[in-house]
Every structure is written in structure tokens, then in C-alpha cells.
Amino acid sequence: MIKLTQAKFVTLKDIAEKAGVSVNTVSRALNNKPDINPKTKEKIEKIADELGYVKNSYATMLKSQVSNTIGVIVPDSSNPFFSEVFKGIDRAAKEKDYQIIMMNSEGLYENEEQFIRTLLERRVDGILLFPMQKSYEDIKELIRERFPIVLVGREYDGWDVDQIYSDEVKGGYIATKYLIEKGCKRIKMITDELYNSASFGRVEGYKKALKEKGKKVQDQDIKICDKIHEGYHIQAGYDEVTKMLKQKEIFDGIFCYNDLIAYGAIKALKEHGIRIPKDVRIVGYDDITFSSLIEPELTTIRVKKEEMGYEAFNMLYKRIKSDRISNSFVKKILDVELIIRKSA
């Protein structure tokens, strides 16, 4: 149990006074130094336990310049996608005896910038960042200073930085190709802003499949929602499909940037009496846990979420421990696959 004395943690001095030894002796005992009498060490450890002593990791970090802590900045902690990626980060961190400070930028670049500053003040050893991509100055500064960082889920072509992301072009391509092969004549795509590399890649895959099948790419069929990056995924899908129906747009297929958008699209279609997949087929992206539980079960693109988190941490750990000044940077692209269910 952690005990506080007048709202303060128990100190080495408190233990030393009760044990009748010096602060230095207490420090050596609690840090398992070899040159200390075993009985004295046992006595100090017992007193420390009775008083509820908690090791001051911050003081240790100041001496060693290593905190055994990393920062993780995600854009939307309410999105199950990031929870599943975090499972991989957490598993890898535990294997290396690392702690994690997680922060939620809420889709705002100014928060991302502030949180990087906060994590640096906390003296983290490195940062895993799911970047907004609306601006780049915060990342460029970390690169200039050779601070250990891995960019997760986004692509930065030609940048001297470690990064890991999914094959977004392939994902967009196989999703759209499947809808075409199921007989869809007019496929809408609901997506995020195109400065987001994941969105851009999925749109490119969508266009590639249409062109390959001899279909014209029509700009009005690509619905770019400016609120998705701020966490309004389900509502964005619902609002966009409702708008398309009110404007009597013609479509028999929808490819959604992620599964949450697809949930909103399904809700809107159901409210208007449109049958899925008989009248309109829908494909999502990410394959989060709930996608096999909704009605109809969602056909989607599966992303290796936990593997992404696990590999991202290990890339960062390697950079922290041995390659901090190396000019050899890693770009890892994870494969994706189509999971066929009942919505398409």
C-alpha cells in the first residue's frame, strides 16, 4: 500500500531515520548494491515496506537519462481501432519493462503539438505518434533533433523517420473491386480529408479499381467529410448518406473510409427502407470488433491493428537503444485483406 506523510511520499530519509542508518545505506540497499550487510538490507527493506515506500523513478531517470517511458499520441481514443493498436503497443512495452503515457489529440493539430511538448517535458525516451498530417513542423523539429519517434498509420514519403502503416492503396482497390464484381454500377466513397495519407491511399485504390474495370471516376462520387478527423465518424456516415438520398443521387454501392462511418451509413439506409445488400452494398475498413456483430454483419478490409502497435513499439525501442544517430530508417508496410460478411 502507498502511504503518504502529510501529503508527501515516503522518502529515503524517512526510512533512514527509522532504521538508524544513513540515507546512502538505504539507497544502496533498495537498489540491490552488493556491498551491504544482508541483515541490514533485510531490515531496510522491511521498514520501507511498512512505511509504504515508492521508488522515485523520476530521480533515477535524472541520473541515468533514461526514463523507461514512452509517449503515445492518438487522434481519437474513442475509436476502437486505436484501442486495438494500443493492445499491441502495451504488450510489447511490457516485454521490455516500459511504461506508457497515452494522450488523445482529438483530431486537432494544436493538441498534437502541445502533447509532444508535454511528453518531452516528462522526459520520455521516445514517442509513437499517429500524426494529424495537417501540419508537419512538430515532427520536423523532432527529426532535426534526432529524437526517437515512430510515425504510426500514416505515410511520409522521403522523410528520414521510422514509420509503419497499412497498404492503403491495396485496401481501397480490393474493396472497390469486390463491389464491382458483386454487380455494383455506381459506387460512392465516403472518406476523410485527402491530406490524410490513409484517406489519399484508399481513394487512389478506389480510382484504380474503377479504371481497371472500365468505369469512369466521377469526383462527385467521392464524398470528403471534414469532420471525420475530429471523431465524428458514425455521424459523418449517417449525414452523408442521408444527404445523398435527399438529393436523389444514384448509387448501389458504398465504400467507407472506416467501419464507424459504415455503421452510420447503414443506419441511414435502414431508416429510408433501403435493403442491404440487396439494394445497396457496403464495405468498411479496419475490421474493428463490432463489425461482425452489427446487422447486417459488415464486409470490411482487415488491418493488422495489434501487429501494427507491437511492431511500432519495437521499432521505437530499437531506435532508443541502439540507432538513435543512425541514418538508416525503417518503413514497414503491413498487408491488408478483404473480410466478406453480409453487408456486401
Buried (B, 14 or more C-beta within 10 A) or exposed (E): EEEEEEEEBBBBEBBBEBBEBEBEBBBBBBEEEEEBEEEBBEBBBEBBEEBEBEEEEEEEBEEEEEBBBBBBBBBBBEBBBBBBBBBBBBEBBEEBEBEBBBBBBBBBBEBBBBBBEBBBEEEBBBBBBBBBBBBBEBBEBBBEEEBBBBBBBBBBEEBEBBBBBBBBBBBBBBBBBBBBEBEBEEBBBBBBBBEBBBBBBBBBBBBBBBEEEEBEEEEEBBBBBEBBBBBBBBBBBBBBBBEBBEEEBEBBBBBBBBBBBBBBBBBBBEEEEBEBBEEBBBBBBBBBEEBEEBEBBBBBBBBBBBBBBBBBBBBBBBBBEEBEEEEEBBBBBBEBEBBEBBBB
